Amino acid sequence: MTLSLFNQFSSPSLFGTPLVLVALIAPLLLIPSPTDRWLDNRALSLQGWFIARFTNQLFLPLNVGGHKWAPLLTSLMLFLISLNMLGLLPYTFTPTTQLSLNLGLAVPLWLATVLIGLRNQPTHALGHFLPEGTPTALIPILIVIETISLFIRPLALGVRLTANLTAGHLLIHLISSAAFVLSPTMPLIAILTAILLLMLTLLEVAVAMIQAYVFILLLSLYLQENV
């Protein structure tokens, strides 16, 4: 039971080819492309409105130097939302449940924000390790604590996204299995379980969007500290 429960998170393959590549490319096919017409259709208008509002809200606290990251973070936001939402469909694979993928996204972007801070304002960046007015006896301890907290940031980004999506998929799997097993013997309980499954699915849709937003929001906060 335990093995079959976690088999849904193993990367599928067909003829020796990992299908995770197909899952990563699939969101790109769903994004509407611009047309040569004077007026855009509803999908393009909605996409433009969402990108404009998201970019405005996310980069409002940042100075002009941080606005260069707008295309990258906005594209990553749409990419993560698409991956998370497609993973809720039956018989699909969610790449963002893999810690390796999430760390592969989090570590380079976090490292880029740190290197930008060290290049543009090294004194301010290194000042985070030792707050002003720290007692002399606490200086070594605080430096160690701040160093650990700095290097744990990308790990927290990846683990947060992986854990929330994995927990949601496991709950959906368990509740749907319970509804299927109870349907022949206790139909009333099975109907209540199915209603609970529907509510949980709606919650997971919200979690899929929120977790993608939180991932990008935390990256923007790390960028705000270094620009």
Residue frames relative to the residue before (quaternion, step in Angstrom):
aa qw qx qy qz dx dy dz
M 1.0000 0.0000 0.0000 0.0000 0.00 0.00 0.00
T 0.6696 0.4957 -0.3036 0.4623 3.55 0.94 -0.90
L 0.6493 0.5224 -0.3190 0.4514 3.56 1.00 -0.84
S 0.6891 0.4666 -0.2858 0.4751 3.60 0.88 -0.92
L 0.6067 0.5713 -0.3570 0.4221 3.58 1.10 -0.60
F 0.7646 0.3469 -0.1841 0.5110 3.58 0.97 -0.83
N 0.4426 0.6929 -0.4620 0.3325 3.59 1.23 0.08
Q 0.5895 0.5970 -0.3691 0.3998 3.58 1.15 -0.54
F 0.6872 0.4724 -0.2842 0.4731 3.60 1.21 -0.38
S 0.5205 0.6133 -0.4317 0.4082 3.60 1.25 0.03
S 0.5180 -0.6613 0.4487 0.3049 3.55 -1.00 0.86
P 0.3196 -0.7649 0.5199 0.2060 3.63 -0.59 1.04
S 0.1148 -0.7783 0.6140 0.0637 3.53 -1.26 0.44
L 0.1376 -0.7666 0.6238 0.0648 3.55 -1.22 0.59
F 0.8310 -0.0606 -0.0254 0.5523 3.56 -0.60 1.22
G 0.7136 -0.4645 0.2432 0.4647 3.55 1.04 0.86
T 0.6102 0.5380 -0.3534 0.4619 3.59 1.28 0.02
P 0.3910 -0.7272 0.5013 0.2589 3.65 -0.64 0.99
L 0.3576 -0.7590 0.5107 0.1879 3.56 -0.75 1.07
V 0.4390 0.6803 -0.4744 0.3457 3.57 1.24 0.03
L 0.5890 0.5647 -0.3709 0.4434 3.59 1.14 -0.51
V 0.6352 0.5096 -0.3222 0.4827 3.57 1.05 -0.76
A 0.6562 0.5135 -0.3119 0.4565 3.58 0.99 -0.82
L 0.6629 0.4944 -0.3078 0.4704 3.59 1.09 -0.64
I 0.6826 0.4745 -0.2873 0.4759 3.58 1.12 -0.62
A 0.5492 0.6676 -0.3829 0.3256 3.60 1.11 -0.67
P 0.6563 0.5078 -0.3540 0.4313 3.69 0.83 -0.74
L 0.6166 0.5613 -0.3558 0.4221 3.59 1.07 -0.63
L 0.6530 0.5174 -0.3140 0.4552 3.57 1.13 -0.60
L 0.6719 0.5107 -0.2956 0.4476 3.59 1.19 -0.45
I 0.5816 0.5806 -0.3834 0.4215 3.59 1.19 -0.38
P 0.4020 -0.7258 0.4934 0.2610 3.64 -0.64 1.01
S 0.3263 -0.7488 0.5504 0.1730 3.53 -0.99 0.89
P 0.5763 -0.6020 0.4180 0.3615 3.62 -1.08 0.63
T 0.2756 -0.7480 0.5848 0.1500 3.54 -1.22 0.61
D 0.5683 -0.6024 0.4488 0.3356 3.54 -1.34 0.17
R 0.4834 0.6799 -0.4344 0.3395 3.59 1.22 0.04
W 0.5983 -0.5747 0.4196 0.3683 3.55 -1.23 0.44
L 0.7745 0.2395 -0.1223 0.5725 3.57 1.02 -0.82
D 0.3790 -0.7232 0.5336 0.2204 3.56 -0.95 0.92
N 0.5215 -0.6105 0.4828 0.3496 3.55 -1.24 0.37
R 0.7351 -0.4314 0.2797 0.4419 3.57 -1.28 0.07
A 0.6422 0.5355 -0.3356 0.4338 3.59 0.97 -0.82
L 0.6814 0.4714 -0.2896 0.4791 3.59 0.91 -0.87
S 0.6391 0.5203 -0.3312 0.4595 3.59 1.01 -0.74
L 0.6585 0.4956 -0.3032 0.4784 3.57 0.98 -0.85
Q 0.6447 0.5124 -0.3212 0.4677 3.58 0.98 -0.80
G 0.6705 0.4922 -0.3056 0.4634 3.60 0.90 -0.83
W 0.6445 0.5112 -0.3248 0.4667 3.58 1.00 -0.79
F 0.6628 0.5057 -0.3106 0.4565 3.59 0.92 -0.87
I 0.6696 0.4951 -0.3079 0.4601 3.59 0.88 -0.90
A 0.6564 0.5120 -0.3184 0.4536 3.59 0.96 -0.83
R 0.6815 0.4760 -0.2996 0.4682 3.61 0.88 -0.88
F 0.6623 0.5093 -0.3107 0.4532 3.57 0.93 -0.87
T 0.6717 0.4963 -0.2983 0.4621 3.57 0.89 -0.92
N 0.6500 0.5215 -0.3179 0.4522 3.57 0.96 -0.82
Q 0.6905 0.4743 -0.2826 0.4672 3.58 0.92 -0.88
L 0.6989 0.5004 -0.2816 0.4263 3.56 0.92 -0.91
F 0.7948 0.3280 -0.1507 0.4879 3.57 0.91 -0.92
L 0.3682 0.7398 -0.4873 0.2823 3.60 1.22 0.25
P 0.7102 0.4389 -0.2983 0.4626 3.68 0.87 -0.76
L 0.6339 0.5605 -0.3344 0.4149 3.62 1.17 -0.40
N 0.4841 -0.6373 0.5064 0.3210 3.54 -1.22 0.49
V 0.7527 -0.4105 0.2565 0.4463 3.55 -1.30 0.07
G 0.6156 0.5725 -0.3547 0.4093 3.61 1.03 -0.66
G 0.6855 0.4883 -0.2870 0.4574 3.56 1.07 -0.67
H 0.5454 0.6371 -0.3943 0.3756 3.58 1.24 -0.32
K 0.5255 0.6292 -0.4168 0.3926 3.60 1.22 -0.24
W 0.6478 0.5279 -0.3091 0.4540 3.55 1.22 -0.47
A 0.4257 0.7435 -0.4483 0.2549 3.62 1.22 -0.18
P 0.6866 0.4662 -0.3273 0.4517 3.68 0.72 -0.84
L 0.6624 0.5175 -0.3158 0.4401 3.59 0.95 -0.86
L 0.7243 0.4391 -0.2599 0.4638 3.59 0.74 -1.02
T 0.6380 0.5133 -0.3392 0.4631 3.61 1.01 -0.68
S 0.6506 0.5010 -0.3168 0.4748 3.59 0.97 -0.81
L 0.6518 0.5055 -0.3144 0.4699 3.58 0.99 -0.80
M 0.6126 0.5463 -0.3438 0.4562 3.58 1.07 -0.72
L 0.6786 0.4714 -0.2903 0.4828 3.61 0.84 -0.92
F 0.6375 0.5371 -0.3230 0.4480 3.57 1.03 -0.79
L 0.6870 0.4739 -0.2868 0.4703 3.60 0.89 -0.92
I 0.6324 0.5187 -0.3401 0.4641 3.60 0.97 -0.77
S 0.6608 0.5046 -0.3123 0.4595 3.59 0.92 -0.86
L 0.6545 0.5070 -0.3171 0.4627 3.60 0.93 -0.83
N 0.6827 0.4924 -0.2919 0.4541 3.58 0.89 -0.94
M 0.6807 0.4855 -0.2969 0.4613 3.58 0.96 -0.83
L 0.6557 0.4997 -0.3185 0.4679 3.60 0.96 -0.79
G 0.6307 0.5539 -0.3350 0.4280 3.59 1.10 -0.60
L 0.6138 0.5466 -0.3529 0.4471 3.59 1.23 -0.26
L 0.5415 0.6056 -0.4124 0.4122 3.61 1.23 -0.20
P 0.5687 -0.6026 0.4228 0.3669 3.63 -1.08 0.59
Y 0.8480 0.1461 -0.1398 0.4899 3.54 -1.20 0.74
T 0.5244 0.5797 -0.4448 0.4372 3.54 0.97 0.88
F 0.3548 -0.7105 0.5700 0.2108 3.53 -1.33 0.31
T 0.2530 -0.7738 0.5677 0.1226 3.55 -0.93 0.96
P 0.3012 -0.7830 0.5075 0.1966 3.65 -0.29 1.13
T 0.6549 0.5379 -0.3280 0.4173 3.60 1.06 -0.61
T 0.5418 0.5633 -0.4336 0.4485 3.60 1.23 0.23
Q 0.5915 0.5488 -0.3625 0.4663 3.58 1.31 -0.04
L 0.4282 -0.7242 0.4816 0.2453 3.56 -0.66 1.11
S 0.6083 0.5722 -0.3576 0.4179 3.59 1.05 -0.69
L 0.6625 0.4940 -0.3092 0.4706 3.59 0.97 -0.82
N 0.6767 0.4975 -0.3002 0.4522 3.58 0.88 -0.92
L 0.6544 0.4791 -0.3153 0.4929 3.59 1.03 -0.73
G 0.6183 0.5453 -0.3422 0.4508 3.58 1.10 -0.63
L 0.6685 0.4486 -0.2967 0.5137 3.57 1.18 -0.46
A 0.7108 0.4946 -0.2690 0.4217 3.57 0.92 -0.92
V 0.6830 0.5251 -0.3104 0.4018 3.59 0.80 -0.98
P 0.6985 0.4535 -0.3225 0.4499 3.69 0.69 -0.83
L 0.6681 0.4929 -0.3166 0.4588 3.60 0.95 -0.80
W 0.6383 0.5045 -0.3283 0.4799 3.60 0.99 -0.77
L 0.6608 0.5062 -0.3099 0.4594 3.58 0.92 -0.89
A 0.6258 0.5338 -0.3417 0.4546 3.59 1.05 -0.69
T 0.6492 0.5032 -0.3282 0.4665 3.62 0.96 -0.75
V 0.6478 0.5128 -0.3202 0.4636 3.59 1.01 -0.80
L 0.6783 0.4841 -0.2999 0.4643 3.59 0.89 -0.88
I 0.6121 0.5320 -0.3544 0.4655 3.60 1.06 -0.64
G 0.6605 0.5044 -0.3101 0.4618 3.58 0.98 -0.81
L 0.6685 0.4926 -0.3013 0.4688 3.57 0.98 -0.82
R 0.6786 0.4806 -0.3003 0.4673 3.59 1.08 -0.62
N 0.7496 0.4196 -0.2315 0.4565 3.59 0.82 -0.95
Q 0.8052 -0.0020 0.0445 0.5913 3.58 0.91 -0.89
P 0.1126 -0.8510 0.5091 0.0633 3.60 0.40 1.16
T 0.6335 0.5378 -0.3488 0.4333 3.59 0.99 -0.74
H 0.6762 0.4811 -0.2912 0.4759 3.57 0.93 -0.90
A 0.6552 0.5193 -0.3188 0.4465 3.59 0.97 -0.81
L 0.6998 0.4391 -0.2692 0.4950 3.57 0.95 -0.83
G 0.5733 0.6109 -0.3745 0.3974 3.59 1.19 -0.43
H 0.5551 0.6056 -0.3998 0.4066 3.60 1.20 -0.36
F 0.6243 0.5609 -0.3450 0.4204 3.59 1.12 -0.54
L 0.7967 0.1447 -0.0564 0.5841 3.59 1.14 -0.55
P 0.2546 -0.7874 0.5419 0.1467 3.62 -0.17 1.21
E 0.5799 -0.6031 0.4252 0.3453 3.54 -1.17 0.63
G 0.7971 0.2885 -0.2318 0.4772 3.54 -1.02 0.85
T 0.3921 0.7269 -0.4834 0.2902 3.59 1.20 0.30
P 0.4923 -0.6504 0.4812 0.3210 3.64 -0.90 0.83
T 0.6077 -0.6015 0.3811 0.3517 3.55 -1.05 0.78
A 0.6548 0.5335 -0.3237 0.4265 3.60 0.96 -0.78
L 0.7167 0.4498 -0.2510 0.4700 3.60 1.13 -0.62
I 0.4344 0.7324 -0.4512 0.2670 3.61 1.22 -0.18
P 0.6936 0.4537 -0.3244 0.4558 3.72 0.70 -0.85
I 0.6563 0.5155 -0.3253 0.4447 3.59 0.97 -0.84
L 0.6769 0.4973 -0.3026 0.4505 3.59 0.91 -0.89
I 0.6239 0.5332 -0.3475 0.4535 3.58 1.01 -0.72
V 0.6536 0.5004 -0.3123 0.4742 3.59 0.98 -0.84
I 0.6668 0.5059 -0.3073 0.4528 3.60 0.91 -0.92
E 0.6840 0.4804 -0.2924 0.4646 3.59 0.88 -0.90
T 0.6249 0.5297 -0.3412 0.4610 3.58 1.08 -0.66
I 0.6535 0.5004 -0.3095 0.4762 3.56 0.98 -0.85
S 0.6674 0.5017 -0.3065 0.4571 3.59 0.93 -0.86
L 0.6273 0.5264 -0.3394 0.4628 3.58 1.11 -0.62
F 0.7378 0.4240 -0.2426 0.4658 3.59 0.82 -0.95
I 0.6306 0.5319 -0.3461 0.4468 3.58 1.20 -0.29
R 0.4742 0.7068 -0.4265 0.3060 3.60 1.23 -0.25
P 0.7030 0.4352 -0.3108 0.4688 3.66 0.72 -0.84
L 0.6102 0.5419 -0.3526 0.4579 3.58 1.10 -0.65
A 0.6529 0.5068 -0.3127 0.4681 3.59 0.99 -0.82
L 0.6168 0.5440 -0.3458 0.4517 3.59 1.04 -0.74
G 0.7172 0.4537 -0.2618 0.4595 3.56 0.80 -1.00
V 0.6742 0.4962 -0.3013 0.4566 3.58 0.91 -0.91
R 0.6281 0.5438 -0.3468 0.4353 3.62 0.97 -0.78
L 0.6876 0.4717 -0.2869 0.4715 3.57 0.84 -0.94
T 0.6699 0.5011 -0.3027 0.4566 3.59 0.92 -0.90
A 0.6950 0.4971 -0.2907 0.4304 3.59 0.80 -1.00
N 0.6757 0.4974 -0.3124 0.4455 3.60 0.87 -0.86
L 0.6904 0.4611 -0.2920 0.4749 3.59 0.90 -0.84
T 0.6466 0.5192 -0.3264 0.4538 3.59 0.99 -0.79
A 0.6492 0.5136 -0.3213 0.4600 3.59 0.94 -0.84
G 0.6565 0.5129 -0.3162 0.4538 3.59 0.95 -0.82
H 0.6645 0.4929 -0.3093 0.4688 3.59 0.94 -0.84
L 0.6416 0.5184 -0.3319 0.4577 3.59 1.00 -0.73
L 0.6518 0.5075 -0.3198 0.4639 3.60 0.96 -0.82
I 0.6444 0.5081 -0.3256 0.4697 3.59 0.95 -0.82
H 0.6525 0.5161 -0.3130 0.4582 3.58 0.97 -0.84
L 0.6841 0.4896 -0.2927 0.4545 3.59 0.88 -0.92
I 0.6976 0.4697 -0.2868 0.4588 3.59 0.85 -0.94
S 0.6457 0.5014 -0.3307 0.4715 3.60 0.99 -0.73
S 0.6339 0.5125 -0.3335 0.4736 3.60 1.02 -0.70
A 0.6462 0.5135 -0.3217 0.4639 3.58 1.01 -0.78
A 0.6480 0.5110 -0.3234 0.4631 3.61 0.96 -0.81
F 0.6587 0.5046 -0.3091 0.4647 3.60 1.00 -0.79
V 0.6810 0.4858 -0.2944 0.4621 3.61 0.94 -0.84
L 0.7181 0.4639 -0.2561 0.4511 3.59 0.98 -0.84
S 0.5160 0.6895 -0.4099 0.3007 3.60 1.15 -0.43
P 0.6957 0.4498 -0.3306 0.4520 3.73 0.84 -0.64
T 0.7617 0.4034 -0.2087 0.4621 3.59 0.93 -0.83
M 0.8042 0.0793 -0.0111 0.5889 3.61 0.92 -0.90
P 0.1561 -0.8446 0.5041 0.0901 3.59 0.28 1.21
L 0.6287 0.5418 -0.3518 0.4329 3.60 1.01 -0.71
I 0.6581 0.4874 -0.2979 0.4905 3.56 0.96 -0.88
A 0.6342 0.5318 -0.3322 0.4524 3.59 1.05 -0.75
I 0.6360 0.5152 -0.3336 0.4677 3.60 1.03 -0.74
L 0.6481 0.5023 -0.3151 0.4779 3.58 0.96 -0.83
T 0.6411 0.5142 -0.3197 0.4715 3.57 1.03 -0.76
A 0.6447 0.5135 -0.3220 0.4658 3.57 1.04 -0.76
I 0.6209 0.5206 -0.3397 0.4776 3.59 1.06 -0.69
L 0.6366 0.5133 -0.3167 0.4806 3.56 1.03 -0.82
L 0.6322 0.5307 -0.3242 0.4622 3.58 1.05 -0.77
L 0.6420 0.5171 -0.3233 0.4646 3.59 0.99 -0.79
M 0.6608 0.4963 -0.3044 0.4737 3.58 0.95 -0.86
L 0.6519 0.5058 -0.3151 0.4689 3.57 1.00 -0.80
T 0.6240 0.5349 -0.3419 0.4556 3.59 1.03 -0.72
L 0.6455 0.5016 -0.3189 0.4796 3.59 0.98 -0.82
L 0.6319 0.5210 -0.3275 0.4711 3.57 1.06 -0.75
E 0.6666 0.5025 -0.3072 0.4569 3.58 0.98 -0.80
V 0.5763 0.5527 -0.3813 0.4659 3.59 1.14 -0.50
A 0.6616 0.4873 -0.2987 0.4855 3.57 0.99 -0.85
V 0.6442 0.5196 -0.3214 0.4601 3.59 0.99 -0.83
A 0.6257 0.5503 -0.3397 0.4363 3.60 1.00 -0.79
M 0.6946 0.4463 -0.2736 0.4935 3.58 0.99 -0.80
I 0.6651 0.5193 -0.3117 0.4369 3.57 0.92 -0.90
Q 0.6711 0.5050 -0.3131 0.4433 3.60 0.89 -0.85
A 0.6220 0.5107 -0.3446 0.4831 3.58 1.07 -0.65
Y 0.6550 0.5068 -0.3111 0.4662 3.57 1.00 -0.81
V 0.6527 0.5103 -0.3186 0.4605 3.60 0.96 -0.85
F 0.6088 0.5567 -0.3488 0.4447 3.60 1.01 -0.77
I 0.7131 0.4312 -0.2554 0.4901 3.58 0.85 -0.97
L 0.6222 0.5528 -0.3457 0.4333 3.59 1.02 -0.73
L 0.6697 0.4850 -0.3046 0.4727 3.59 0.92 -0.84
L 0.6212 0.5211 -0.3460 0.4721 3.59 1.04 -0.67
S 0.6526 0.4997 -0.3201 0.4711 3.60 1.00 -0.74
L 0.6299 0.5154 -0.3402 0.4710 3.60 1.08 -0.62
Y 0.6300 0.5045 -0.3325 0.4879 3.59 1.03 -0.72
L 0.6485 0.5076 -0.3157 0.4712 3.58 1.03 -0.75
Q 0.6262 0.5571 -0.3313 0.4333 3.57 1.05 -0.77
E 0.6503 0.5230 -0.3150 0.4521 3.58 1.10 -0.65
N 0.7796 0.3758 -0.1654 0.4729 3.58 1.13 -0.56
V 0.6879 0.4156 -0.3083 0.5090 3.61 1.19 0.14
